[in-house]
Amino acid sequence: MKIWAHRGCSQNYPENTLTSFEKAMNIEGISGIELDIQLTNDGELVVIHDEKVDRTTDGIGFVRDFSLSELKTLHIRTGEERAEHIPTMREVLDLLKSRMFNGLKLNIELKNSVYHYPGMEEKIVKLVAEYGLQEQIVYSSFYPNSLLKVHELEPAAKLGVLNGALSNCLFMALGIEDLLKLERGSIALHPSGNGLDIPADMVSGRTVRVWFGGHLYPSKPTGGRMDFERFENAGVTDVFINEPEVYL
């Protein structure tokens, strides 16, 4: 079972921050890090999960209504009470690139199922190419058209279909593979860990990465442990989890 840090080490540090990514990149045996991108109103790629800044910062409003300079005035607090800000995608790549050239993967979720952010695909594909990190990237989205656009821009890009249910992920992946004339199984499935609703033999040979929401910093850790054997028996190959340091 391959373990990825979901929004970085997001149980013990604020999600999608340079601190959470730095903690994750230094975990021995970690397979990769997952993060989310959106666009500011002046076209800058920033790393944040929610469409609004309200939950994770001291600000109020939609990400798309802020300029980058305005977003940078908002504050996030780390566990050490050190001021931190919403990072740009470039800042994250600057932090992670040395580890990525040595095998660390990065799953970039394009947060465009609510707002489609014209030009987001072009910007992220161009930025990744600038760093020469194409082989280390997985692009995922709940919005299949965005994955089609990424493929058009970068035919060799690794793609992952997001949905709550594994069956829906499989249905969409099959459709995209047929449309793009890709080999069956080439697109990864990214269902919720609570949405494994079809038998393992239906996804045999595929990459199945499950994700889990909720229970993020500053909630106290539960002390519970996931049953990886159950997930393996369901055909899962990878997990995106908030507390990877507990398992590695």
C-alpha positions as CSV (number, residue, x, y, z in Angstrom):
1,M,0.0,0.0,0.0
2,K,1.5,3.3,-1.1
3,I,0.9,6.2,1.3
4,W,0.5,9.8,0.2
5,A,0.2,12.9,2.4
6,H,-3.3,14.4,1.9
7,R,-2.9,18.2,1.7
8,G,0.5,17.6,3.3
9,C,0.6,16.4,7.0
10,S,-2.8,18.0,7.5
11,Q,-3.7,16.4,10.8
12,N,-0.9,17.9,12.8
13,Y,-0.2,21.0,10.7
14,P,-2.4,23.4,8.7
15,E,-3.4,21.8,5.4
16,N,-1.9,22.9,2.0
17,T,0.8,25.0,3.7
18,L,4.5,25.0,3.2
19,T,4.9,23.7,6.7
20,S,2.6,20.7,6.0
21,F,4.4,19.9,2.8
22,E,7.9,20.2,4.4
23,K,6.9,17.8,7.1
24,A,5.5,15.4,4.5
25,M,8.5,15.5,2.2
26,N,10.8,14.5,5.0
27,I,8.9,11.3,5.9
28,E,11.0,8.3,5.0
29,G,9.0,6.0,2.7
30,I,6.3,8.5,1.6
31,S,5.2,7.9,-1.9
32,G,3.8,11.4,-2.6
33,I,1.9,14.5,-1.6
34,E,-1.5,15.6,-2.6
35,L,-2.6,19.3,-2.9
36,D,-5.3,21.5,-4.5
37,I,-4.9,24.4,-6.8
38,Q,-7.1,27.4,-7.8
39,L,-6.6,30.7,-9.6
40,T,-6.6,34.3,-8.2
41,N,-8.4,37.0,-10.1
42,D,-5.0,38.1,-11.5
43,G,-4.3,34.6,-12.8
44,E,-1.9,33.2,-10.2
45,L,-1.9,29.5,-9.2
46,V,-2.4,29.2,-5.5
47,V,-2.6,26.1,-3.3
48,I,-5.9,26.0,-1.3
49,H,-8.7,23.4,-1.0
50,D,-11.9,25.4,-0.5
51,E,-13.4,27.8,-3.0
52,K,-13.6,30.3,-0.1
53,V,-10.8,31.3,2.3
54,D,-13.1,31.5,5.3
55,R,-12.3,28.1,6.9
56,T,-8.5,28.1,6.7
57,T,-7.6,31.8,7.0
58,D,-8.5,34.9,8.9
59,G,-10.2,36.3,5.7
60,I,-13.7,36.0,4.1
61,G,-14.6,35.5,0.5
62,F,-13.9,33.5,-2.6
63,V,-10.4,32.7,-3.8
64,R,-11.2,33.8,-7.3
65,D,-12.1,37.3,-6.0
66,F,-8.7,38.0,-4.5
67,S,-5.5,39.1,-6.2
68,L,-2.4,37.3,-5.2
69,S,-1.2,40.2,-3.2
70,E,-4.5,40.4,-1.4
71,L,-4.4,36.7,-0.6
72,K,-0.9,37.1,0.8
73,T,-2.2,39.4,3.5
74,L,-4.4,36.6,5.0
75,H,-2.9,34.6,7.8
76,I,-2.7,30.9,8.6
77,R,-1.2,29.7,11.9
78,T,1.1,26.8,12.2
79,G,1.4,24.6,15.3
80,E,4.4,26.6,16.3
81,E,2.3,29.8,16.1
82,R,4.5,31.0,13.2
83,A,2.6,33.2,10.7
84,E,2.0,31.4,7.4
85,H,0.2,32.4,4.1
86,I,-1.5,30.6,1.3
87,P,1.3,29.4,-0.9
88,T,1.6,29.8,-4.7
89,M,2.2,26.7,-6.8
90,R,5.6,28.0,-7.7
91,E,6.6,28.3,-4.0
92,V,5.5,24.6,-3.4
93,L,7.5,23.4,-6.4
94,D,10.6,25.3,-5.2
95,L,10.2,23.5,-1.8
96,L,9.6,20.0,-3.2
97,K,11.6,19.9,-6.4
98,S,14.8,18.4,-4.9
99,R,12.8,15.5,-3.4
100,M,10.7,15.1,-6.5
101,F,13.8,14.6,-8.6
102,N,14.6,11.8,-6.2
103,G,11.3,10.0,-6.6
104,L,8.6,11.9,-4.6
105,K,5.3,12.2,-6.5
106,L,2.9,15.1,-6.5
107,N,-0.8,14.8,-7.1
108,I,-2.2,18.1,-8.2
109,E,-6.0,18.4,-7.9
110,L,-7.5,21.0,-10.1
111,K,-10.3,22.5,-8.1
112,N,-12.5,23.4,-11.0
113,S,-15.7,21.4,-10.5
114,V,-17.5,24.5,-8.9
115,Y,-15.7,27.3,-10.9
116,H,-14.0,26.2,-14.1
117,Y,-11.1,28.8,-13.9
118,P,-10.3,29.3,-17.6
119,G,-6.7,28.8,-18.4
120,M,-5.9,26.8,-15.2
121,E,-4.8,23.7,-17.2
122,E,-2.5,25.7,-19.5
123,K,-0.9,27.4,-16.5
124,I,-0.2,24.3,-14.4
125,V,1.1,22.2,-17.3
126,K,3.4,25.0,-18.4
127,L,4.7,25.5,-14.8
128,V,5.4,21.8,-14.3
129,A,7.3,21.7,-17.6
130,E,9.3,24.7,-16.6
131,Y,10.6,22.7,-13.6
132,G,11.1,19.5,-15.7
133,L,8.9,17.5,-13.3
134,Q,6.4,16.0,-15.7
135,E,7.2,12.4,-14.8
136,Q,6.5,13.1,-11.1
137,I,3.0,14.6,-11.5
138,V,-0.5,13.2,-11.3
139,Y,-3.3,15.5,-12.3
140,S,-6.7,14.8,-10.8
141,S,-10.1,16.4,-10.9
142,F,-13.8,15.9,-10.3
143,Y,-14.4,17.6,-13.6
144,P,-13.6,15.2,-16.5
145,N,-13.3,18.0,-19.1
146,S,-10.3,19.4,-17.2
147,L,-8.5,16.1,-17.5
148,L,-9.3,16.1,-21.3
149,K,-7.7,19.5,-21.5
150,V,-4.6,18.4,-19.6
151,H,-4.2,15.5,-21.9
152,E,-4.5,17.7,-24.9
153,L,-1.7,19.9,-23.6
154,E,0.5,17.1,-22.3
155,P,-0.4,13.7,-23.9
156,A,1.9,11.8,-21.5
157,A,0.4,13.4,-18.4
158,K,-0.7,10.9,-15.7
159,L,-4.4,11.4,-14.9
160,G,-6.7,10.5,-12.0
161,V,-10.5,10.6,-12.0
162,L,-12.1,11.9,-8.7
163,N,-15.5,10.9,-7.4
164,G,-17.1,9.8,-4.2
165,A,-17.9,6.3,-5.6
166,L,-15.4,3.9,-7.1
167,S,-18.0,2.8,-9.6
168,N,-18.4,6.3,-10.9
169,C,-14.6,6.7,-11.1
170,L,-14.4,3.5,-13.2
171,F,-17.3,4.6,-15.5
172,M,-15.7,8.0,-16.2
173,A,-12.2,6.6,-16.6
174,L,-13.5,4.0,-19.2
175,G,-15.2,6.8,-21.1
176,I,-12.1,9.0,-21.2
177,E,-9.9,6.1,-22.2
178,D,-12.2,5.2,-25.0
179,L,-12.5,8.9,-26.1
180,L,-8.8,9.5,-26.1
181,K,-8.0,5.9,-27.4
182,L,-5.8,5.3,-24.3
183,E,-4.9,1.8,-23.0
184,R,-7.5,0.4,-20.6
185,G,-6.3,1.0,-17.0
186,S,-4.1,4.0,-17.9
187,I,-6.2,6.5,-15.9
188,A,-6.2,6.1,-12.1
189,L,-9.3,6.0,-10.0
190,H,-9.5,8.3,-7.0
191,P,-12.7,7.4,-5.0
192,S,-13.6,8.2,-1.4
193,G,-12.4,5.6,1.1
194,N,-16.0,5.2,2.0
195,G,-17.1,4.7,-1.6
196,L,-15.7,1.3,-2.5
197,D,-19.0,0.0,-4.0
198,I,-17.8,-2.5,-6.6
199,P,-15.8,-5.8,-6.3
200,A,-12.1,-5.7,-6.5
201,D,-11.9,-7.8,-9.7
202,M,-13.6,-4.9,-11.6
203,V,-10.6,-2.7,-11.0
204,S,-7.9,-5.3,-11.2
205,G,-4.7,-4.0,-12.7
206,R,-5.7,-0.4,-12.1
207,T,-4.3,2.2,-9.8
208,V,-6.9,3.0,-7.1
209,R,-6.0,5.8,-4.8
210,V,-8.6,6.5,-2.0
211,W,-9.0,9.8,-0.1
212,F,-10.5,10.7,3.2
213,G,-12.0,14.0,4.2
214,G,-12.6,15.5,7.6
215,H,-10.6,15.5,10.8
216,L,-8.0,18.0,9.8
217,Y,-5.8,20.4,11.9
218,P,-6.5,21.7,14.5
219,S,-8.7,18.7,15.4
220,K,-6.9,16.5,17.9
221,P,-5.8,13.1,16.4
222,T,-8.2,10.3,17.2
223,G,-5.4,7.7,17.8
224,G,-7.3,5.3,15.5
225,R,-5.7,3.2,12.8
226,M,-6.9,2.5,9.3
227,D,-7.4,-1.1,8.3
228,F,-5.2,-1.3,5.2
229,E,-5.9,-5.0,4.7
230,R,-9.5,-4.2,4.1
231,F,-8.6,-1.6,1.5
232,E,-6.1,-3.9,-0.2
233,N,-8.8,-6.6,-0.4
234,A,-11.1,-4.0,-2.1
235,G,-8.5,-3.3,-4.8
236,V,-7.0,-0.2,-3.4
237,T,-3.3,0.5,-4.3
238,D,-2.7,3.9,-2.6
239,V,-4.1,6.0,0.1
240,F,-4.2,9.8,0.6
241,I,-4.2,10.3,4.4
242,N,-4.0,13.3,6.7
243,E,-1.5,11.7,9.2
244,P,1.0,9.7,7.1
245,E,3.7,10.1,9.7
246,V,1.8,7.6,11.9
247,Y,2.1,4.8,9.3
248,L,5.6,5.4,8.1
